Each structure stands twice: as C-alpha cells, then as structure tokens.
C-alpha cells in the first residue's frame, strides 16, 4: 500500500550520515585512503576515451579509404577508356598507312608492268547509287590529289576490271571539292 505522505525521519540519522561522510572525506584528503579507487576510475575513463577515439579514427579511415578507392576506380575507368581510344586511333592509322604503302607498291608494280609513268591511283570519293545499276549513266566520283593529272577520256579501272572513262566535268567538280 502506498503512503500518501512521507514519514518522519529522526535528526540523528541525518547526523550519523553527515559525520560518517565527513570522516570518509577527511581520511581521503589526509591519508589518501580512496586514491587507488579514484585512480582506477580515472584510468578507466582515459582508457574508454582512447578506445573510442581510436575506434572513430578507424571508422573515419575506413570511409576515407572507400572514397579514395571509388575515386581511383573512376580514374582507372577513365584511363582504360583513353587507352582504348588511343589503341583505336593507332589501329586506324596503321590501317591507313598500310593502305598507302599497298597503293604505292601497286602503282609502282603497275607502272613497271605497263612501262609507262602516266598512271594515277585515286580513291573513291562517292558513288551515285541512284543510277549506278543502269548501263550508261552511272557515276563514280574519285578523289583527285594535287599531284595527279587526270585528263578527259582516260580509262578507269577497279581492280582488274575496266569500269569506265574519265570526264573533264568530273575533274572540275572534284577539283573544287
């Protein structure tokens, strides 16, 4: 059953508690009675602080290393893409160089076999696809370099087959491009 009002406590209990605590405080200050216990509590508090600080430092180091790893992964991905681009450009350049070498060798072999210096090898610029399948009006446009001299009605070959002859109109159009 709950009490509605506090009971009376005699003054002697308060006096005994006061004198007991005063004597313990005096003995601790004068003789250092509780110094080992106080040292234990201080050491425990310091050790707890050290553990918590090192724990939080480890968590911070972990998060920073994760961020560093993610930035390194992004940089690695970008570098791999750059290497792929460089390799692709190198492959295209090597194919173009190989095509130029093959064209020059073919032109030299052709000149040697025909015994004339009047042969030019040209690249295709475009093909007129609308009229290409008909018999008389198909057009193939060639890229003319500055060193090539192409005249009117000169035969045009593609590989080993004759495909037509040059027109002066085509030369003027290609010279403007």
C-alpha positions, 0 to 999 in steps of 0.5 A: 500500500502506498503512503500518501505522505512521507514519514518522519525521519529522526535528526540523528540519522541525518547526523550519523550520515553527515559525520560518517561522510565527513570522516570518509572525506577527511581520511581521503584528503589526509591519508589518501585512503580512496586514491587507488579507487579514484585512480582506477576510475580515472584510468578507466575513463582515459582508457574508454576515451582512447578506445573510442577515439581510436575506434572513430579514427578507424571508422573515419579511415575506413570511409576515407579509404572507400572514397579514395578507392571509388575515386581511383576506380573512376580514374582507372575507368577513365584511363582504360577508356583513353587507352582504348581510344588511343589503341583505336586511333593507332589501329586506324592509322596503321590501317591507313598507312598500310593502305598507302604503302599497298597503293604505292607498291601497286602503282609502282608494280603497275607502272613497271608492268605497263612501262609507262609513268602516266598512271594515277591511283585515286580513291573513291570519293562517292558513288551515285547509287541512284543510277549506278545499276543502269548501263550508261549513266552511272557515276563514280566520283574519285578523289583527285590529289594535287599531284595527279593529272587526270585528263578527259577520256582516260580509262578507269579501272577497279581492280582488274576490271575496266569500269569506265572513262574519265570526264573533264566535268568530273575533274572540275567538280572534284577539283573544287571539292 
